């Protein structure tokens, strides 16, 4: 048997390479699928993010609706709401089908207005239940252009410094992503299918559905469906509500059974009075097992997703560089 021994000089020359290889391997394993915690020293200027303010959007004076909640026939317009009108509470404007119809009219108006706007920037907050676990709230700076559909995102919490860019028709339909923190110095930018397994493991919706226009479109489709129901859909419209220090209406929509709304048991949406857009939406699912819980406990256990848009700046005159990986202000490698 022959044994081979490295000389001391050979060992000294080889151990730095081995150490670097181990470090690179550990870093790659640690950032698999981009599930990270925020790391200091990422070179990203600090920005104060008040997550509590962005998530505390519960409506004021919410009580159980007293109307019949049925989707009967009616016609109305936004201007039909009399000043100071109340029904069942000091903040309640409308209930039942009239509230559903008003929700639809407002969002259709907001959708039409936003469709005519080329781009905007905003602070986007999302909190989602993936599987059985409700994740942490994520705060993201977002730039969005409607034509061609383009999105740039930069995370300000959780994986702070992470960036994502997606431009319809470019990069073979892939989105470009790099991680945040010091890991960004070790790992290159990757291309991911927006609808692929890796991209969707940590998100309920693909980046192709990002933005207020898509939120409004979905809300319009849901209200059109709700208005076709004969019974079992309850809706209440509240006035004198606030989100992001802006005046809003709040709509609370509840369903009696999953057949009416398979995905959601309850929806709480704040619609900005100026923009007529759903700037904050909380969706609750159906309980599993024991459903005999207090309303607050039920909501806490069945919260599915929260989305909000604040600090909205319409017509931001975004340029091609705002959606380019070569932008010198970005950190794509």
JOJO-V107844 format. One record per backbone hydrogen bond with DSSP energy under -1.0 kcal/mol. NH is the residue of the N-H (numbers start at 0). CO is the residue of the C=O. E is the energy in kcal/mol with one decimal. If there is no record, write none. Layout:
<<NH:CO:E> <NH:CO:E>>
This chain:
<<10:6:-2.4> <11:7:-2.2> <12:8:-1.8> <13:9:-1.9> <14:10:-2.2> <17:13:-2.1> <18:14:-2.6> <19:15:-2.4> <20:16:-2.1> <21:17:-2.4> <22:18:-2.5> <23:19:-2.5> <24:20:-2.4> <25:21:-2.6> <26:22:-2.4> <27:23:-2.3> <28:24:-2.3> <29:25:-2.2> <31:28:-1.2> <33:30:-2.4> <34:31:-1.1> <50:48:-1.3> <53:49:-1.5> <54:50:-1.7> <55:51:-1.7> <56:54:-1.8> <71:69:-1.3> <79:76:-2.1> <80:77:-1.2> <84:81:-1.9> <92:236:-3.2> <95:234:-2.0> <96:69:-1.1> <99:95:-1.8> <100:96:-3.0> <101:97:-2.2> <102:98:-2.3> <103:99:-2.2> <104:100:-2.5> <105:101:-2.5> <106:102:-2.2> <107:103:-2.5> <108:104:-2.0> <109:105:-2.4> <110:106:-2.9> <111:107:-2.2> <112:108:-2.1> <113:109:-2.7> <114:110:-2.0> <116:113:-1.7> <119:143:-2.1> <120:312:-1.6> <121:141:-1.9> <122:309:-3.2> <123:139:-3.5> <124:307:-2.4> <125:137:-2.2> <126:305:-2.1> <128:303:-2.5> <129:132:-2.3> <132:129:-1.6> <134:127:-2.8> <137:125:-3.0> <139:123:-3.3> <140:153:-2.9> <141:121:-2.5> <142:151:-2.5> <143:119:-2.5> <144:149:-2.4> <145:117:-2.6> <149:144:-2.5> <150:165:-2.9> <151:142:-2.3> <152:163:-2.8> <153:140:-2.1> <154:161:-2.5> <155:138:-3.2> <159:157:-2.1> <160:154:-2.6> <161:158:-2.2> <162:177:-1.7> <163:152:-2.2> <164:175:-2.2> <165:150:-2.7> <167:148:-3.0> <169:166:-2.1> <172:169:-1.5> <173:170:-1.8> <174:191:-2.7> <175:164:-2.8> <176:189:-2.3> <177:162:-2.0> <180:159:-1.4> <183:180:-1.4> <184:181:-1.6> <185:182:-1.5> <186:182:-2.1> <189:176:-2.6> <191:174:-2.5> <195:192:-1.9> <199:195:-2.0> <200:196:-1.1> <202:199:-1.1> <208:205:-2.0> <209:206:-1.8> <214:210:-1.7> <215:211:-2.7> <216:212:-2.2> <217:213:-2.4> <218:214:-2.3> <219:215:-2.4> <220:216:-2.0> <221:217:-2.4> <222:218:-2.6> <223:219:-2.3> <224:220:-1.7> <225:221:-2.8> <226:222:-2.4> <227:224:-1.2> <228:225:-1.4> <233:253:-2.9> <235:251:-1.8> <236:93:-2.8> <237:249:-3.5> <238:90:-3.5> <240:247:-1.7> <242:245:-1.7> <245:242:-1.5> <247:240:-2.6> <248:270:-2.3> <249:237:-2.2> <250:268:-2.9> <251:235:-2.4> <252:266:-2.8> <253:233:-2.7> <254:264:-2.3> <255:231:-2.2> <259:256:-1.7> <264:283:-3.3> <265:283:-1.5> <266:252:-2.7> <267:281:-2.6> <268:250:-2.5> <269:279:-2.7> <270:248:-2.9> <271:276:-2.4> <272:246:-2.4> <275:271:-2.5> <278:269:-1.3> <278:276:-1.4> <279:269:-1.3> <280:306:-2.8> <281:267:-2.6> <282:304:-2.6> <283:265:-2.8> <284:301:-3.2> <292:290:-2.1> <297:293:-3.0> <298:294:-2.5> <299:295:-2.1> <300:296:-2.0> <301:297:-1.4> <303:282:-2.8> <304:282:-1.5> <305:126:-2.5> <306:280:-2.4> <307:124:-2.1> <308:278:-2.8> <309:122:-2.5> <312:120:-2.7> <314:118:-2.1> <321:318:-1.2> <322:319:-1.8> <323:320:-1.4> <326:323:-1.4> <329:326:-1.9>>
